[in-house]
Amino acid sequence: MDSELDVYALLEISADAGEKEVTRAYRAKALQHHPDKNRDNPDAARIFHDIKAAYDLLLDAPRRAAYDERRRAQLAKRQRQSALSGQRKRMKSQLERDELAARNRHAEQAARDQHMRAEAARFRDEAARDAGRRDRQMREHVRRADAERAQEAAEAAAASEADELDRSVRVRWDPELSHSRESLARVFSRFGELEEVVVAPVSDAARRRGHSQPASALLVFRSLAAAHALMNVPHEDALTRGFERFWARGAEPQAARDIAETLARASRIDGKAPPAAGRKSGRIPDISAIDLRQIPGSNLAFADFESLTLMRMRQRRAAAEQNV
């Protein structure tokens, strides 16, 4: 019989069973596992032998006492091992849980660090883009301010160099359209401030001949840019329709051409292409080759009247400067 065999479990009795109970259990088990009744079971003889050995041991009081002592020691040992095993299992489970929690914390911390690095990179990129945008805006502002100052300086220089006649434009219209000094000022002041509006008187020769001639007037602007704007407005303009316009000198002044070049440079600075060559711009044709004495209404009397008006304007300006 195997020394590790539990005879009480084999006979299915309790450890404090008496002799009668042991005998009754033995007979039932021996009958159940007799080899003659279990020919198909190769282990039947061994089991029957173990049952007989257990019965003999339990009926021998000294052997049973020694077996019970040994059995109690084995049971205590197994209980201790079971307790240690359970403790080891609990410790192992706790260690596994702690390790899993540590891994999870590490993964969460790594995810937070990665998120913080991504946010920091995004903030840096946004700050760089904002700084670049502000820098471009500042450079654009400075460039436009420089361009405006250059344009204003060019216009101021051109205006300071231009005399009254350079800033003067002669206009003609049908005499049936009645225009006074005030109405002409209202029509043409939108191009710039006017210093003087001189309506030409009808000559004695024209009165004697008795036929009508185009009415005319001299417009003296405060700036050459305003005169230039009037001379370059298209003929189709509603307010200037019906008026013929001529530079008072008979040709476009050099300062006016300088203004046109300045405007073209400003257009290039702003990124706008200047008008292509040959494009219709609404410019008044150059009349420098026209003999104004041959044009009705542009007689020598009106030219003398213009000169006299301009001379008086210069005298008034000089007197005002002396008073100041």
C-alpha positions, 0 to 999 in steps of 0.5 A, a space after each residue: 500500500 502506498 504510504 501517502 494513501 489516505 485509508 479513511 478516504 479509501 474506505 470513505 469513513 471518518 478518522 474516529 470511526 469504530 471497529 464495526 464501522 470500519 468492518 462494514 465499510 471494508 466489506 462494502 468496498 471489497 465487494 464493490 472492487 473484487 477482481 472477479 467482478 471487475 475483470 475489465 478493470 486492470 487496477 481492480 486487484 491493486 485497489 482490492 489489495 489497498 482496501 484489505 491493507 487499510 482494513 488490517 491497519 485500522 484494526 491494529 490499534 498501535 499501527 492505527 495510532 502511528 498512522 493517525 499521528 503521521 496522517 495528522 502531520 501530513 495534513 498539517 504540512 499540506 495545510 501549511 503548504 496550502 496557506 503558503 501557496 495561497 499567500 504566494 498566489 495573493 502576493 503574485 496577484 498583488 505584484 501582477 496588479 501593481 506591475 499592471 498599474 505601474 505600466 498603465 501609469 507609465 503609459 498615461 504619463 508618456 501620453 501626457 508628455 507626448 500631448 504636452 510636447 505636441 501642444 508646445 510645438 503647436 504653440 511655437 508654430 503658431 507664435 512663429 506664424 504670428 510673428 511672421 505675419 506681424 513682420 510681413 504686415 509691418 514691412 507692408 505698412 512701412 513700404 506703403 508709408 514710404 511709397 505714400 511719402 514718396 508720392 506726396 513728396 513728388 507731388 509736393 515738389 511738382 506743385 511747388 515748382 509749378 507756376 499758376 499757368 502750369 496749374 491752369 486749365 482752359 475750358 470751353 462750352 456751348 454758350 447756350 449752356 449758361 455757366 457762371 463762376 460759381 457753377 463752374 467752381 461747383 463742377 470742377 472743385 471735385 478735382 481739387 481746390 480752386 484758387 481762381 475761376 476766371 470767366 472770359 468776357 465776350 470780345 468787342 469784335 465778337 459783339 460787332 460780328 453778332 455771331 455766337 462763339 464758345 464760352 470759355 473760362 480759366 480754372 486755376 487749381 491750387 495743385 498741379 495734381 488737381 489740374 492733371 486729374 481734370 485733364 485726364 478724366 474721360 470725355 464720357 464723365 457726366 459732370 464734364 460732358 460738354 466741356 472742352 479742356 486745354 492746358 493753359 500753356 497749350 501743352 501738358 507741363 513737364 511737372 504733370 508728366 512727372 506726376 503721371 510717372 510717380 503714379 505709375 511707380 506707385 502702381 508698381 509698388 502696390 503690385 498693380 500693373 500700369 496700363 498697357 501700352 496702347 490701352 485707351 486711357 481717356 487722355 486729352 489729345 495733345 493740343 500743343 500744335 494747335 494755334 489757339 489764335 485760330 480757335 473762336 473764343 481763344 483770341 488774344 483778348 482772352 490771353 491778355 485777360 488771363 495774363 492780367 489775372 495771373 499777374 494780379 493773383 501773384 501780386 495779392 499773394 506777395 502782399 499777403 506774405 509781406 503782411 504776415 
